[in-house]
Amino acid sequence: MALSINTNFAALNAARNLQSSETSLVRAQQRLSSGLRINSARDDAAGLAISTRFTTQIRGLDQAVRNANDGISMLQVAEGALGSVTDAMQRIRELAVQAVNSSNSDSDRQALQSEVDQLRSEIDRVGSQTRFNGQNVFASASSSVLGDSDQLAVIDGLRSGWLSQSESLIQDYFGLTADGDGISIELTSFSDGASGTAARVTGTTGGGSGKLNNVTLQIDMADFTPPNLPDGGTEPFYNDRIIAHEMVHAVMYRSVNMASFVSAGNQQWFLEGSAELIHGADERVASSVGSLGVAGLAGIADDLDGAWGGSSDEYSAAFLAVRKLHDEIKAAGGEGIKDVMNYLTNNLNEGLDDAINSATKGSYTSADNFLNTAFDTANAQAYIQGLVDNGSLADSDTGAIGGANVDGGAVRTAQTVIANYATRNGADQLAGFAETWEDAEVSVVASNNKDFQLGANVGEVVGVDIGAMNAAALDLGDLSLLDAANQVISKMDRALDYISTQRANIGAQLNRFESTIANLQTSSENLTASRSRILDADFAKETATLVKAQILQQAGVAITAQANALPQSALALLQ
């Protein structure tokens, strides 16, 4: 290289290398002082973009963890409230069990009722006032979320004596027991409006025994609303008596040859009269006498061997005919209608004519023979007039079989003819049938929906549903220990099942949130590690870089000084 003064290539080269080492030194010092490999976009543009996305995810996940913990706190508040509600309900049920006991007087039950009222109010308060961060925890509902209240009440009535007591009466007084076949109990499949057919039993023909299949008890809720437990309906024709009537048909469908009645064509009076006799029909007869007179009712009784029309007066006449037959059989030394039923049960190939002939020991050879001789117009009128004269149609006894007016037993009033307690528990009320129950309609779905953001991105939401918990929602509007303690027990069982389901749901959600937190924390930890590998400085490497840069800088300074001195050598040539 030529020796020149104007251009010092050596100095330029030394200066350039000195500047490069200085840049490396500054960058190493910056990384070591900040701990970051990327302090600006020029350090690693792609790495900066990637690490920024990681930071977004990490911070979002960390916030999601805090959100989940808030959700856990809210659910814990809800679960704690449900625990106190459960305790209150258990106490109400305990009081109801105590109230059922006959050792308690009305004043005792009133004292128990006072505590029940307070506990119900507390349940309502907890359900409506439990809050988390100023927000209601439970949903609110003005009607039952467990199902239609009227339908539930009817189910409670059926399960607290209407069915099992009816079956027991039919067994005791008629000697009839169903054969264990199924029966469907339906609340919504049939309706002809209020004041029509309140309930009915249906079945289909088939089978060699003449029994009916597919037995179904259908209740018209139009006639069973309001339920008015424990007896149901209105005095004196309570709903429990209607059920007893229909259960006579149901049991006969599965214990005797119903085909023989169908083929006879004119024996419906016996079926309906027997069903009336199980619970009594003196009030109906009194009404018929009041509207038709004794002679008018006797005329209808004389026509029972004709077509069955189904009027109330025909039911009265049929009841009187079966009651008269009951008296005639007892006069012949038998037990009454029970002898007819036993014959029908034990001789499925024979019909009512043979059963009456056997039970009356030949006094009446057939059903028509009985109607035309023992219960023609004159005899029916005399029989009815006798009931009017002795006052049995006006007293409190209903004229039910086994009662005071029919058999000289205890008075069986409209309220007591079907006892207000079950002989079996739960849904299995009938020993002679396998019941299939229609569930009460659920028209109210009350839920307090809370969404928790449990992820870093849009849409990563977990919903939490907490049901209603006030008295109306739990169908606790009427808890009377005075006359419906059995129904209170049923209500508590149903409400406790609902609350147990809610608590199980909350418990599952709590476990899910805890699992979510663990997953979020793991994801955040792994993303943080990934970001660290991109963003954080490697101190070992950067320290080595710093030492190298420092040495190069010192060397660069020395060489630059020497390069700057090179042009002075040109002066030596000028001397």
C-alpha positions in Angstrom: 0.0 0.0 0.0 1.4 3.4 -1.0 2.3 5.8 1.8 -0.1 8.7 1.6 -1.3 11.6 3.7 -4.7 12.3 2.3 -6.2 8.9 2.8 -5.2 6.8 5.8 -6.7 3.4 5.0 -5.3 1.8 8.1 -6.9 4.3 10.3 -10.2 3.9 8.6 -10.1 0.2 9.0 -9.1 0.4 12.6 -11.9 2.9 13.3 -14.4 0.6 11.6 -13.4 -2.4 13.6 -13.3 -0.2 16.8 -16.9 0.9 16.1 -18.0 -2.7 15.6 -16.5 -3.9 18.8 -18.0 -1.0 20.6 -21.5 -1.9 19.3 -21.0 -5.5 20.4 -19.8 -4.2 23.8 -22.8 -1.9 24.2 -25.2 -4.7 23.1 -23.6 -7.2 25.6 -23.8 -4.7 28.4 -27.4 -3.9 27.6 -28.4 -7.6 27.6 -26.5 -8.2 30.8 -28.0 -5.3 32.5 -31.6 -6.0 31.4 -31.4 -9.8 31.4 -33.1 -9.8 28.0 -31.6 -11.0 24.7 -34.2 -8.9 22.8 -34.3 -5.3 24.0 -35.6 -3.9 20.7 -36.9 -5.1 17.4 -33.4 -4.8 15.9 -32.1 -7.5 18.2 -34.5 -10.1 16.7 -37.6 -8.9 14.9 -39.2 -12.3 14.5 -38.3 -13.3 18.0 -39.8 -10.1 19.4 -43.1 -10.9 17.6 -43.2 -14.5 18.8 -42.4 -13.5 22.4 -45.1 -10.8 22.4 -47.7 -13.4 21.4 -46.4 -15.6 24.2 -46.7 -12.7 26.7 -50.3 -12.2 25.6 -51.1 -15.8 26.2 -49.3 -16.0 29.5 -50.9 -12.9 30.9 -54.3 -14.1 29.7 -53.8 -17.5 31.3 -52.7 -15.9 34.6 -55.9 -13.8 34.6 -58.0 -16.8 33.7 -56.5 -18.5 36.8 -57.7 -15.6 38.9 -61.1 -15.8 37.2 -61.4 -19.5 38.0 -60.6 -18.8 41.6 -63.3 -16.2 41.7 -65.7 -18.9 40.3 -64.6 -21.3 43.0 -65.3 -18.7 45.6 -68.8 -18.1 44.2 -69.6 -21.8 44.0 -68.4 -22.2 47.6 -70.8 -19.5 48.7 -73.6 -21.3 46.9 -72.6 -24.7 48.3 -72.5 -23.3 51.8 -76.0 -21.8 51.4 -77.3 -25.1 50.1 -75.9 -26.8 53.1 -77.9 -24.6 55.4 -81.0 -25.1 53.3 -80.5 -28.9 53.5 -80.3 -28.7 57.3 -83.5 -26.7 57.4 -85.3 -29.2 55.2 -84.1 -32.1 57.2 -85.5 -30.5 60.3 -88.8 -29.8 58.6 -89.0 -33.5 57.5 -88.1 -34.6 61.1 -91.0 -32.4 62.4 -93.4 -33.9 59.8 -92.5 -37.4 60.9 -93.1 -36.4 64.5 -96.4 -34.8 63.5 -97.8 -37.9 61.9 -97.6 -39.7 65.2 -101.1 -40.0 66.8 -99.6 -39.2 70.2 -99.5 -35.6 69.2 -102.5 -33.3 69.9 -103.7 -30.5 67.6 -101.9 -28.0 69.9 -98.7 -30.1 69.6 -98.9 -30.1 65.9 -99.6 -26.3 65.9 -96.4 -25.8 67.9 -94.5 -28.0 65.3 -96.1 -26.0 62.6 -94.7 -22.7 64.0 -91.2 -24.0 63.6 -91.9 -25.3 60.1 -93.2 -21.8 59.1 -90.0 -20.2 60.4 -87.7 -22.7 58.7 -89.6 -22.3 55.4 -89.1 -18.5 55.7 -85.4 -19.0 56.3 -85.2 -21.2 53.2 -86.9 -18.5 51.2 -84.5 -15.9 52.6 -81.4 -17.9 51.9 -82.5 -18.6 48.4 -83.4 -15.0 47.6 -80.7 -13.1 49.5 -77.5 -15.1 49.1 -75.1 -12.9 47.1 -71.5 -12.9 45.8 -69.9 -9.5 44.9 -73.4 -8.0 45.1 -75.0 -10.4 42.7 -77.7 -13.0 43.5 -76.2 -16.5 43.5 -79.4 -18.4 43.0 -82.0 -18.0 40.3 -85.5 -16.8 41.3 -88.7 -18.5 40.4 -92.3 -17.7 41.3 -93.5 -21.3 40.7 -92.2 -24.8 41.2 -89.1 -25.9 39.2 -89.7 -29.5 40.3 -92.9 -29.8 38.2 -96.4 -28.6 38.1 -97.5 -28.0 41.7 -101.0 -29.3 41.2 -99.7 -32.5 39.5 -97.1 -33.0 42.2 -99.8 -32.6 44.9 -102.0 -35.3 43.2 -99.0 -37.6 43.0 -98.4 -36.9 46.7 -102.0 -37.8 47.4 -101.8 -41.0 45.4 -98.6 -41.9 47.3 -99.8 -41.0 50.8 -102.8 -43.3 51.0 -105.1 -42.9 48.0 -103.7 -45.9 46.2 -102.5 -48.2 49.0 -105.5 -47.7 51.2 -107.8 -48.3 48.3 -106.0 -51.5 47.5 -106.2 -52.6 51.1 -110.0 -52.0 51.3 -110.5 -53.9 48.1 -108.5 -56.8 49.5 -110.3 -56.7 52.9 -113.9 -56.3 51.7 -113.9 -57.8 48.3 -111.1 -60.4 48.6 -109.6 -59.2 45.3 -105.9 -58.8 44.6 -104.3 -58.0 41.2 -101.8 -60.4 39.7 -98.7 -58.2 39.7 -99.1 -56.9 36.1 -98.3 -53.3 35.2 -100.4 -50.3 35.7 -99.7 -46.8 34.2 -100.7 -43.8 36.2 -101.2 -40.8 33.9 -102.0 -37.2 34.7 -102.1 -35.5 31.4 -103.3 -38.0 28.8 -107.1 -37.6 29.4 -109.4 -34.6 30.0 -113.0 -33.9 29.3 -113.0 -30.7 31.3 -114.1 -29.9 34.8 -117.2 -31.6 36.2 -116.9 -34.4 33.7 -115.2 -37.8 34.2 -112.7 -37.1 37.0 -110.7 -40.3 36.6 -111.0 -43.5 34.7 -109.3 -46.9 34.3 -108.8 -48.3 30.8 -107.6 -51.6 29.6 -107.4 -53.7 26.4 -108.8 -57.2 25.8 -106.6 -60.1 25.1 -105.4 -63.3 26.7 -107.3 -66.5 27.5 -108.3 -65.6 31.0 -110.5 -62.7 30.1 -108.4 -60.2 32.1 -107.7 -56.9 30.6 -104.2 -55.8 29.6 -102.4 -52.4 29.6 -104.3 -51.2 32.6 -104.1 -47.4 32.9 -105.3 -45.1 35.6 -106.0 -41.7 33.9 -106.7 -38.7 36.1 -108.3 -35.5 34.7 -106.4 -32.7 36.4 -109.3 -30.3 35.5 -111.3 -32.2 38.2 -108.3 -32.6 40.6 -107.4 -28.9 40.7 -107.0 -27.5 43.3 -105.7 -30.7 44.9 -106.8 -29.7 48.5 -104.8 -32.5 50.2 -105.0 -34.7 52.2 -108.4 -35.9 50.8 -108.4 -33.9 47.6 -111.2 -32.1 45.9 -114.3 -30.9 47.8 -116.5 -32.3 50.4 -118.1 -34.9 50.3 -116.9 -36.3 47.0 -113.2 -36.2 47.8 -110.7 -37.2 45.2 -109.4 -40.1 47.4 -112.9 -41.7 47.1 -112.8 -41.3 43.3 -109.4 -43.1 43.2 -110.9 -45.9 45.4 -113.8 -46.3 43.0 -111.4 -46.5 40.0 -109.1 -48.9 41.8 -111.9 -51.4 42.1 -112.1 -51.4 38.4 -108.3 -51.7 38.0 -108.1 -54.7 40.4 -111.0 -56.4 38.8 -109.4 -56.0 35.4 -106.5 -58.1 36.6 -108.3 -60.6 38.8 -111.6 -61.6 37.2 -112.9 -62.5 33.8 -113.9 -59.1 32.5 -114.7 -60.6 29.1 -117.8 -62.2 30.7 -119.1 -58.8 31.7 -118.5 -57.4 28.2 -120.3 -60.3 26.6 -123.3 -60.1 29.0 -123.7 -56.5 27.9 -126.0 -55.4 30.8 -123.9 -56.0 33.9 -122.2 -52.6 34.1 -124.4 -51.9 37.1 -122.6 -54.5 39.1 -119.1 -53.1 38.2 -120.1 -49.5 39.0 -122.2 -50.4 42.1 -119.3 -52.4 43.5 -116.9 -49.6 42.9 -119.3 -47.2 44.7 -119.8 -49.6 47.6 -116.1 -49.6 48.5 -116.2 -46.0 49.6 -120.0 -45.4 50.0 -122.5 -43.4 48.0 -125.2 -42.3 50.5 -124.6 -38.6 49.6 -125.2 -39.4 45.9 -128.3 -41.4 46.7 -129.6 -38.6 48.9 -129.1 -36.2 46.0 -130.9 -38.5 43.6 -133.8 -38.9 46.0 -133.9 -35.1 46.4 -134.2 -34.6 42.6 -136.2 -37.7 41.6 -138.0 -38.8 44.7 -137.9 -42.4 46.0 -140.3 -43.6 43.3 -138.2 -42.0 40.5 -135.0 -43.5 41.7 -136.7 -46.9 42.1 -137.8 -46.6 38.5 -134.1 -46.1 37.4 -133.1 -49.1 39.6 -135.7 -51.3 37.8 -134.0 -50.4 34.5 -130.5 -51.4 35.5 -130.6 -54.5 33.3 -130.8 -52.3 30.3 -128.2 -50.2 28.6 -125.9 -48.3 30.9 -126.1 -44.5 30.5 -123.6 -43.4 33.2 -125.7 -40.7 34.8 -125.3 -39.8 38.5 -128.7 -41.3 39.2 -127.7 -44.6 37.6 -124.6 -44.7 39.8 -126.9 -44.2 42.8 -129.2 -47.0 41.6 -126.3 -49.3 40.9 -124.8 -48.7 44.4 -128.2 -49.5 46.0 -128.5 -52.7 43.9 -125.1 -54.0 44.9 -125.8 -53.0 48.5 -129.0 -54.9 48.4 -127.3 -57.9 46.9 -124.7 -57.6 49.7 -127.5 -57.7 52.3 -129.2 -60.7 50.6 -126.0 -62.8 50.5 -125.3 -62.1 54.2 -128.9 -63.1 55.0 -128.2 -66.4 53.2 -125.3 -67.0 55.5 -122.5 -65.6 53.4 -120.0 -62.7 53.8 -121.7 -60.5 51.1 -120.3 -59.2 47.9 -116.9 -60.7 48.8 -118.4 -64.1 48.1 -119.3 -63.0 44.5 -115.8 -61.6 44.0 -114.2 -64.7 45.3 -116.2 -66.9 43.0 -115.3 -64.7 40.0 -111.6 -64.9 41.0 -111.6 -68.7 41.5 -113.7 -69.5 38.4 -112.4 -67.4 35.6 -114.4 -69.4 33.0 -117.7 -68.4 34.6 -119.4 -65.1 34.9 -121.6 -63.0 37.3 -124.7 -65.1 36.9 -122.9 -68.2 38.2 -121.3 -66.1 41.0 -124.6 -64.7 42.2 -126.3 -68.1 42.1 -123.5 -69.5 44.2 -123.2 -66.7 46.6 -127.0 -66.5 47.3 -127.1 -70.3 47.5 -129.5 -70.5 44.6 -131.9 -67.8 45.8 -131.1 -65.8 42.6 -130.0 -67.7 39.6 -128.6 -64.8 37.7 -128.0 -61.1 37.8 -131.2 -60.4 35.9 -133.1 -62.7 38.2 -131.8 -60.7 41.2 -132.8 -57.4 39.6 -136.2 -58.5 38.4 -137.2 -60.1 41.7 -135.3 -58.6 44.6 -134.8 -55.1 43.1 -137.8 -54.5 40.8 -139.6 -51.2 41.1 -141.6 -52.1 44.2 -138.8 -53.8 46.1 -136.3 -51.0 45.1 -138.7 -48.4 46.3 -139.3 -50.1 49.6 -135.5 -50.6 50.1 -134.8 -46.9 49.3 -137.6 -45.7 51.5 -136.2 -47.8 54.4 -132.9 -46.0 54.1 -134.7 -42.7 54.1 -136.7 -43.6 57.1 -133.9 -44.9 59.2 -131.8 -41.8 58.5 -128.8 -43.6 57.0 -128.9 -41.3 54.0 -128.6 -38.2 56.2 -126.0 -39.3 58.8 -122.2 -38.9 58.5 -121.6 -42.5 57.4 -121.1 -42.8 53.6 -122.7 -46.2 53.3 -119.4 -47.9 52.5 -119.0 -51.6 52.9 -117.8 -52.5 56.4 -119.1 -49.2 57.8 -121.9 -48.5 60.3 -124.8 -48.3 57.8 -124.0 -51.3 55.7 -122.3 -53.8 58.1 -122.7 -52.3 61.6 -119.0 -51.4 61.8 -117.3 -48.2 62.6 -118.7 -45.0 61.1 -116.9 -44.3 57.8 -117.2 -40.7 57.0 -116.4 -38.9 53.7 -113.1 -37.9 55.3 -112.2 -41.1 57.0 -113.4 -43.7 54.5 -109.9 -43.6 52.9 -107.3 -43.2 55.6 -104.7 -40.4 55.1 -101.6 -42.5 55.4 -99.9 -44.9 53.0 -99.3 -48.6 53.8 -96.4 -48.7 51.4 -93.6 -46.2 50.7 -92.6 -44.2 47.6 -93.6 -45.0 44.1 -94.4 -48.6 44.9 -97.8 -48.1 46.4 -99.6 -51.2 45.0 -98.8 -54.7 46.0 -100.8 -56.1 43.1 -99.4 -53.9 40.4 -96.1 -52.7 39.0 -96.7 -49.0 38.7 -95.3 -46.8 35.9 -95.7 -43.1 36.8 -96.0 -40.2 34.5 -93.7 -37.4 35.7 -95.2 -34.0 36.6 -94.8 -31.5 33.8 -91.9 -29.2 34.3 -92.8 -25.8 32.7 -90.4 -23.6 34.7 -86.6 -23.9 34.2 -85.0 -21.3 36.4 -81.3 -21.1 36.3 -78.8 -18.4 37.1 -76.2 -18.6 34.3 -72.7 -17.3 35.0 -70.0 -17.4 32.4 -66.4 -17.5 33.5 -63.5 -16.6 31.1 -61.1 -19.5 31.7 -58.8 -19.0 28.8 -56.7 -16.3 27.2 -58.7 -16.2 24.0 -62.2 -15.2 22.9 -64.8 -18.0 23.4 -62.8 -19.9 26.0 -65.7 -19.6 28.5 -67.1 -22.1 31.0 -70.8 -21.7 32.0 -72.0 -22.3 35.5 -75.7 -22.9 36.1 -77.2 -22.5 39.6 -80.9 -23.3 40.0 -83.6 -21.5 42.0 -83.7 -22.1 45.7 -86.7 -20.1 47.1 -89.8 -21.6 48.7 -91.9 -21.3 45.6 -89.3 -22.9 43.4 -89.0 -25.9 45.8 -92.8 -26.3 45.9 -92.9 -25.4 49.6 -95.8 -23.0 49.5 -98.1 -25.2 51.6 -96.5 -27.2 54.5 -99.2 -28.1 56.9 -98.5 -30.5 59.7 -102.0 -30.2 61.0 -103.8 -32.3 58.4 -101.2 -33.1 55.7 -98.0 -34.2 57.4 -97.5 -37.1 55.1 -97.6 -34.8 52.1 -94.9 -32.6 53.8 -92.7 -35.7 54.1 -93.1 -36.3 50.3 -92.5 -32.6 49.6 -89.3 -32.7 51.6 -88.0 -35.8 49.9 -88.6 -34.3 46.5 -87.0 -31.0 47.5 -84.0 -32.7 49.1 -83.5 -34.7 46.0 -83.4 -31.5 44.0 -81.0 -29.8 46.4 -78.8 -32.9 46.4 -78.6 -32.7 42.7 -77.8 -29.0 42.8 -75.0 -29.7 45.4 -73.6 -32.5 43.3 -73.6 -30.2 40.2 -71.8 -27.5 42.2 -69.3 -30.0 43.5 -68.6 -31.2 40.0 -68.2 -27.6 38.8 -65.8 -26.9 41.7 -63.7 -29.9 40.8 -63.7 -28.8 37.2 -62.6 -25.3 38.1 -59.7 -26.8 40.2 -58.7 -29.0 37.3 -58.9 -26.0 35.0 -56.7 -24.0 37.3 -54.1 -26.7 37.3 -54.2 -26.9 33.5 -54.0 -23.1 33.1 -51.0 -22.9 35.5 -49.2 -25.7 33.6 -49.9 -24.0 30.3 -48.7 -20.7 31.6 -45.5 -22.3 33.0 -44.7 -24.0 29.7 -45.4 -20.9 27.7 -43.2 -18.9 30.1 -40.4 -21.3 29.6 -40.8 -21.1 25.8 -40.8 -17.3 25.9 -37.7 -17.4 28.1 -35.7 -19.4 25.6 -36.5 -16.7 23.0 -36.4 -13.5 25.0 -34.1 -14.0 28.0 -30.3 -13.4 27.8 -27.8 -16.2 28.1 -25.5 -14.8 30.7 -22.7 -17.2 30.1 -22.7 -16.4 26.4 -23.2 -12.6 26.9 -20.4 -12.5 29.5 -18.0 -14.1 27.0 -19.2 -11.6 24.4 -18.6 -8.7 26.8 -15.0 -9.8 27.5 -14.3 -10.3 23.9 -15.8 -6.9 23.0 -13.8 -5.2 25.8 -10.5 -6.8 24.6 -11.3 -5.9 21.0 -12.2 -2.4 22.0 -8.9 -1.9 23.8 -7.0 -3.4 20.9 -8.9 -1.3 18.5 -8.1 1.9 20.4 -4.4 1.0 20.4 -4.3 0.1 16.7 -6.3 3.2 15.8 -3.8 5.4 17.6 -0.9 3.7 15.7 -2.8 4.0 12.4 -3.3 7.7 13.0 0.4 8.1 13.5 1.3 6.5 10.2 1.0 9.7 8.1 3.7 11.3 10.2 6.2 8.9 8.7 5.9 10.8 5.5 7.7 13.8 7.2 10.8 11.7 7.4 10.9 11.6 3.6 10.8 15.4 3.4 13.8 15.9 5.7 
